[in-house]
Amino acid sequence: MENLTKDLFEPASREDRNVDKIRRPSIKYWPDVWRRLKQNKLAMTGLILIISMVIMAIVGTKINGFKYYEQDYSLINMKPDSVHWFGTDELGRDLFTRVWYGARYSLFIGIAAAFIDFVLGVLYGGISGMASRRVDAVMMRIAEIIYSIPYLLVVILLSVVFSKAGSGSSIFVMILAMTLTSWVPMAILVRGQVLQLKESEYALAAESLGAAKSWILKKHIIPNTLGPILVNITLAIPQAIFAEATLSFLGLGLQPPKSSLGSLANDGLAGLAVGNAYQILIPAIFISLIMFAFNVLGDGLRDALDPRLRK
């Protein structure tokens, strides 16, 4: 202490007061996910495409004034022009209106099927993951048996049953057939996440304080599995849309005059023989765009939700 002199010290400046302050404000999880998603140009392109498709599916059928069921035999198989922007079909119906009408049904079926998969998968997988080992084993074997049933066989059987009942194939039949088996992958995903997270410190602490398993599942585990679940949903929607398009292309989809993109492609198949390739190319292009948009958005969400890729 005797060797300390004033020459060894310097007065602190005003600039030094802010040295220990945090220069960058902390960002919460979901704003940070949105920030990283915006940096992915391909994912944002997919998001813009999806939003545009949804808007056009709602208002696109009213733009040029034609009805999707309106037939005019004097305008059969007209190629795209300034009046009929996508041309007409074999019955003289405007393809522009029918494409957006079909996109409405395809998007609705895809989103509805993915939502049902989400609800059933989260409930079944969550209960299975939180239950005892014996109950979990039984529930998973049941799920595996259900998943082994080909959905095409289910669609055919349901179509036959409903056609005998007089209602034919409808949106209800399509969604029911696709969701009878397609919810199992979501359930397996949620079960795996629950088995991992229920051994975490915060879940064990809540259980030690007397919290019920259902409360822990709802408040702690499911919110922490939203990342993989959202990615799975964005990938399940195009799978459902493609499945619907495949079934409609095989003639197992919606019945005329209702149409989807798959049934429009099926109707346009006959136009190839007479040189009207646009009748199948246009619906096929829109199916491809929807598939592309949801897949790149799902890939972007997967990267944005991964905390290991945070910069």
N, C-alpha and C positions, 0 to 999 in steps of 0.2 A: 504493500500500500504506500510505502514511503517513496517508491520509484515512479508513481503515477504523477504525471504533470499535465498541464493543459495542452502541451504540444502534441500529446498522443491522441487527442480527441478532435473531431470536426463537428461543427453544428449540422444537424439534419436539415436538408432542404425540403421544400414543399413537395417536390416530385417524388421523394423517397417515401412519402406517406402512403402512396397507392401501390407500392411494390407487392404487398401481400394480398391485394384484392384479386378476386377472380375476374379475369378479363372477359371470359366468355360466359354468358348466362347458361344455366343448366336447362336442358331440353328434356321434356317428359318423353315417355316411350312412344306413344302414338303420334305426336307431332314429329318426332324423329323418324318414324316409319314413313310418314307422308313426305318428309323432306328427302329421304333417300329414294323413295319411289319416284318422285319428280325428277331426280337425276338420271333415272333410267328412261332414255328416250323411247326405246322399243316398247316398254310397258306403258308409257303414257300414250303412245300411238294406239296401242290396243284399247286403252281406256277411252280415248276419244272416239275410236271406231264403235265401241259398244254403246256409248252415250248417243252417238249419231244414229246407230241402228235402232235403238229404242225409240228415239224421237220420231224417226221416219216411219217406224212400224205403227206409231200412233196417228200421225198426221199425213203420212204418205199416201194413204188410200183416198184422200180428199183433194189432192193437189190438182190433178188434171180433169176431175169431174166425172170420170167413168166409174161404174160399179163393178165390183169383182165378179158378179154373176151375170152381168149384162152381156147378152150374145147378139152379134150382128153378123149374119152369114155373108154379107157383102164385103166384110173386112177380114175374111179368113186368111190366116198365115201371111199377114202383112209384115214385112221387115221393118225394123226401127226407122222412124221418120220424125218429123217435127211435131206430129200430132200424137202418135203412139210411140213414146220414147224407147220402149223396150220391144215394140212390135205387138202382134196379136197371136193368139193360139189357134188351134184347129177349129174352134167354135166362134172366132171373132172377138174374143174377150181381150181386154187391154192387159198386157203382161206387166206393165209398170204397177198398176193397181194390185194385181194378183200377187206379184212378188212381195210387196210390202204387207199385204194381207197375210200371205204365207209366213213372212218373217215374224209377224205378230204372234201367230200360233206356235211357231218353232221356238221363239224366245220364251213364250209363256210356258210351254211344256218343259223346256230345259230348266228354267228357273224354279218352276213348281216342283219338278222331280228332285232338283238339288236341295230345295228347302225341306222336302219330306225326308230325304236322306240325312240331312243335318239333324232334324228333330229325332228321328228314330235312332240314328247312329249315336248321338250324344246320350240319349236316355239309356239305350241298351248297353253301350260301351261303358258309360259311367257307372251303372249299377253292377255290371260284371266286374269292373276293376275294383270297386269298393267292397264287393261281397267276399265271402270266404273262398278258399281254394276249391272246395268241392262244388259250390254253386257256380263259380267262375268257369270251371272245367265243363260243367253241364251246359251252361249258356253258350260257350264257345263252340261246343260240338253241334249244338242246334244251329248256330249261325253258319257253321261250315256246311251243314247239310242243306240249308236254304240257299247258300251261295253256289252250291254245285248244280242247282237246277238252271238250265239254260233259259234266259229271258225270252228268247225267240219262241221256245216251246210254250212258255206262259202266255205270250201274246196271242199265239195261234189258238190256244185253248180258250182264252177269254174272248177272242173275236168270235169263235164258233158259238160259245155260250150266249153272248150278247146278241149275235145275229139271229139265233133261234128265238131269243126273247123279243126280237123285233126292233131293238135299239141300234144294232150294228156297231161298227167300230167308232169310237168317239174319243174326245180328249180324256175323259175319265178312264176309259179302257187303256189308253196309251200310258198315262201317268201311273195307273195302278200296276200295269204289267212291268214297267221299268223299275218301279220302286219296291216291288215285292222282293227283289234280290239285291238291288244295287246299294242298299243301305249298309250292307255287311262290311265293306271296306272302311267306311266311316266309323262303324262300331269298333272294328279291330284297331284303328288308329287311336281313337279316344281311349280304349281300354289300355293300350300300351302307355299312353301319356299318364293316365290315372295311376297305373301301377308304379310308374316312376315318381310321380309327384306326391303320392300319398305317404312316401317315406321321407319327404323333405322336412326341414326343421319347423317351418311355420305350420304345416299340417299336423305334425306330431304335437307341437305346442298347443294348438287348438283342441286336439283330442284329449290332451292331458288336463285341459281346463274344463272338460265336460261337454264340448261341442258335439252335436250329433253328426253322424257320417254324411247325412244328406246336406246339412249346413256347410260342412267342410267342402263337400263336392261342389256346391253352388257358389260359395263365396271365395274359395281359395284355388281349387283344382281346375274347374272349367275355365275361369278367366285366364289362367296361365296356359291353357291349351288352345286359345283362340288363334294363335299364329298358324300352326299346322292345320287347324280346322278351316280357316279362311282360304288357305292355299288349296286344300282338298275340294272346297266348294267351287272355287274358280275353275278347277280342272274337271269337276263333275258336271258342270253346266254344258260345256261343249260335248262331253261324252253323251249326255242325254239328248242333245240336239242332233248329234250324228246318229245315235240309235234311232231316234224318231225319223230322221231322213232315210235311213236304211229301211226301216219298216214300211214307210210310205212308198219308197221306191219299189218295194216288193208287193205293194198293193194291200198292205195290212194297216195302213194309216187312216187318216180322216177320209170320210166319204164325201163325194161331190154334193153340192157346189163348194163346200169348205175345202180349203187347201192349205198345205204347208210347203215349205221349200222342197222337201223330199217328194211330195206328191206332184209338185210342178216339174221337178226333174223327171219323174216317171212319165208324166204326160208329154214332156218334150222329147222323150226317147223316140217316139214315132216320127218326129220331125226330121231326124237324121237321115231317114231314107229318102226324103223329098228335098233335101238341101236346106232345111230350116234348123241349122245347128244352134242358132241363137236361143231357141226355145228350151234347150237343155243347158247351154253354156251359162246363161244369165243366172238361173237358180243355183247352179253348181258354184259359180263365182261367189255368190252371196253366202252360201254354206261355208265355203273355204275362208271367206273373210271373217265370219263369226267364229269359226274354229281357231283361226290365227289370232284374233283379238283376245279371246279368253285364255288361250294357252300362253301368249307372251305376257299377259297381265298376271297370270298365275306364277310364271317364272319370276317376274319382277317382285311380286309380293313375297315369294319365298326368300328372295335375297334381302328385301327390305326388312322382313320380320326376323331375320337371323341376327342376333346380337353379336355374333362373332365377326360379322362383316362391317360392324359399325366403325366409322372413322371419326 
